[in-house]
Amino acid sequence: MKNISKDNIRLEDILDTAPIAVAWSSVTSGRIEHINKAFSALFGYVLQDLPDLNTWFSDAFSDASYYQQVVEPWIQNNQARQQDSVSMDGISARMLRNDGTIRKINLCVSTLGEKRLWYFNDITEHWIAERRLRARSKMLEMVAKSSALKDILNVIVTQIQQESPLSLCSVLLFDPVEQCLRLGAAPDFPDFYNQAIDGVKIGLNVGSCGTAAYLNKRVIVEDIATHPYWQDYTQLAAEAGLAACWSDPIVSSKGDLLGTFAIYKRLPSSPTQKEIELIDFASNLASIAIESYRAQEALQKRAYYDHLTGLANRGYFFQHCDALLKQSRVEGFPLAIIMMDVDHFKVVNDKYGHKIGDFVLQKLAQVSVSVLKHTDVIARIGGEEFAILLPFTDNNSALKSAEQLREVIASSVVLSSNHEQVRFTVSLGVAFRQNGECTVDEILNKADKALYQAKAAGRNCVFSMGLMT
Ligand SMILES: Nc1nc2c(ncn2[C@@H]2O[C@H](COP(=O)(O)OP(=O)(O)OP(=O)(O)O)[C@@H](O)[C@H]2O)c(=O)[nH]1
C-alpha cells in the first residue's frame, strides 16, 4: 500500500478511496487521464486499456441507438456548458464491462478547470431486482389471464437471457406418460436443435436436461465436448454452438417433476453464485406457470372428459359436433356419425359385477381409439352408449370404420375376478350428412334410428338407415 504523507495528498489518492467509480478526462483532448480503483472494479479496465473518452463511450454503451439518441446529445450538451460547473443532471444507461457483461449505471459529470470528472454510479443490482419483479408480475398477470403457456415461459426465458448476456435459455416440459421432455420455450435456439430435443426420453447421459430430469437434481456441465452426460449429443451441441449447459429440474409444490430450466453458454464455463440464483429464480417462476397451467388443463379435462374411460364426454361431443357440422356445410366436406351401444350390458353387470362392467367400458374405449383416425372424435354420451364423429369421411369409409369397430370389440377380452374370459359386442348405427341443411339433432336421430335397427336385427351388427352391412 502506498504511503501518503499528510501534506502530500493528491486528487488521485482521494478518488481511489471513493466508493463510486470516477474517471477524469482532458477537456481539450478528451484523453482519459485517470481512473480510480472503483472504476477498475466496475468496468474491469486499467488506465492503459482505455482509448480517448469518445472512443470508449461509443463502444461501452451497449444499446447503440440509445447512445446516439440520448447519451451523445447529453454528453455534447454537457461539454458545451461552461467550465467549473459542479453539478449536473445524470443519465441512466447500460454499459459494457470488459468481460462483455452489462452494468446499469447512473452517469454524472462535472468540469473543474481543464478536467472533466465522470461519475459512474453502479445501480445494476437494483435494476436487476426491479426487472425481476416486473418479469414476475408480468408472468403472474399472464397466468391469471390464462395466456398460452409458451408465451408465459418465453417471458421467463427472455428475462434470464437479458440478465445473463451471451447465454441461451430453454424450458423443457416433462411428459409423464412418455417419460420424455417436450419443447416449452427455447426462442433463440436453432430449429434443428429444438426438433432434435423435442420428445427426448429422460435418462442418465441424456444431456444436462435429460439427466437433470431423470436424477431430479441440478446438473452443471461446464464443458459439453468432454462430459459423459453429453456423449451422444456432442455433435448436435457443437452444430448449435453450445459449449456449457446448467440445467435445473422444475418441480411442483408437491415435488412432482414438471420440466427443466437450462442456461447454455457459448464457451465452456461454470456458473457464478449470481447465475445459480438466476437459475433458482427461473425454475421457481416456471414451476408456478406450469403448475397453474396443468391445474387448468385438469379442470378442463374434468369438464370435457369422461373420468371412467378418458374419452370426451357428452357436452364436449355436442359442442364439437355442432362446430364441425357447420364447417362441413361451409367447406363442403363429407361427415358421418356412428352411435354405438354395448349389447346386453346389463347381463355383464349382473353376471360379473359392476367393477368388471367398468373394465369392459374401459377396454371398449381403448380398442376403439386404437382403430379410429386421429381426426375422429369418440365420446361416451351415456352409460354404455358411445358416439363417434368422423369428419372428412364419406358413406363407405364410415361403414368400414363401424365394421372395424364392431370386429375389434367383438374380439376383445376382459378377465373376470375368477379369471374367466368376459367377451362383449356392440351394435352400431351410422348416419351421414346429406346435402342441404342438417342439424346435430337430425344427424344424431338418424344414427340412433340405425342403431335401434341394429339392435332389433339381433345385435353385434352395423346398420345405416336400414342398410345392413
Ligand atoms: N358397470 C357399469 N354399468 C353401467 C354404467 N352405466 C350404465 N351401466 C349399466 O348399463 C346397463 C344398461 O342396460 P340396458 O339399458 O338394459 O341395456 P343392455 O343391457 O345393454 O341391453 P341392450 O342395449 O338392449 O343390448 C345397466 O345395467 C346399467 O346399470 C357404468 O358406468 N358402469
The ligand as a MOL file (V3000), in Angstrom:
LIG
                    3D

  0  0  0     0  0            999 V3000
M  V30 BEGIN CTAB
M  V30 COUNTS 32 34 0 0 0
M  V30 BEGIN ATOM
M  V30 1 N -70.5670 -51.1520 -14.8870 0
M  V30 2 C -71.2520 -50.1060 -15.3200 0
M  V30 3 N -72.5050 -50.2600 -15.7750 0
M  V30 4 C -73.1850 -49.2100 -16.2480 0
M  V30 5 C -72.6200 -47.9140 -16.2700 0
M  V30 6 N -73.5430 -47.0760 -16.7970 0
M  V30 7 C -74.6460 -47.8020 -17.0840 0
M  V30 8 N -74.4450 -49.1020 -16.7610 0
M  V30 9 C -75.3410 -50.2300 -16.8870 0
M  V30 10 O -75.6500 -50.4710 -18.2480 0
M  V30 11 C -76.8170 -51.2560 -18.2870 0
M  V30 12 C -77.7020 -50.8190 -19.4350 0
M  V30 13 O -78.7460 -51.7100 -19.5300 0
M  V30 14 P -79.8320 -51.6300 -20.6510 0
M  V30 15 O -80.1610 -50.2030 -20.9520 0
M  V30 16 O -80.9590 -52.5160 -20.2140 0
M  V30 17 O -79.1660 -52.2000 -21.9380 0
M  V30 18 P -78.3920 -53.5320 -22.2260 0
M  V30 19 O -78.4430 -54.4810 -21.0960 0
M  V30 20 O -77.0150 -53.1660 -22.7000 0
M  V30 21 O -79.2200 -54.1150 -23.4340 0
M  V30 22 P -79.2750 -53.6740 -24.9100 0
M  V30 23 O -78.7370 -52.2640 -25.0330 0
M  V30 24 O -80.7060 -53.7420 -25.2770 0
M  V30 25 O -78.4400 -54.6270 -25.6790 0
M  V30 26 C -77.4980 -51.1060 -16.9160 0
M  V30 27 O -77.3690 -52.3050 -16.2060 0
M  V30 28 C -76.6740 -50.0090 -16.2350 0
M  V30 29 O -76.5680 -50.2020 -14.8420 0
M  V30 30 C -71.2930 -47.7730 -15.7470 0
M  V30 31 O -70.7060 -46.6830 -15.7240 0
M  V30 32 N -70.6390 -48.8900 -15.3090 0
M  V30 END ATOM
M  V30 BEGIN BOND
M  V30 1 1 1 2
M  V30 2 2 2 3
M  V30 3 1 2 32
M  V30 4 1 3 4
M  V30 5 2 4 5
M  V30 6 1 4 8
M  V30 7 1 5 6
M  V30 8 1 5 30
M  V30 9 2 6 7
M  V30 10 1 7 8
M  V30 11 1 8 9
M  V30 12 1 9 10
M  V30 13 1 9 28
M  V30 14 1 10 11
M  V30 15 1 11 12
M  V30 16 1 11 26
M  V30 17 1 12 13
M  V30 18 1 13 14
M  V30 19 2 14 15
M  V30 20 1 14 16
M  V30 21 1 14 17
M  V30 22 1 17 18
M  V30 23 2 18 19
M  V30 24 1 18 20
M  V30 25 1 18 21
M  V30 26 1 21 22
M  V30 27 2 22 23
M  V30 28 1 22 24
M  V30 29 1 22 25
M  V30 30 1 26 27
M  V30 31 1 26 28
M  V30 32 1 28 29
M  V30 33 2 30 31
M  V30 34 1 30 32
M  V30 END BOND
M  V30 END CTAB
M  END
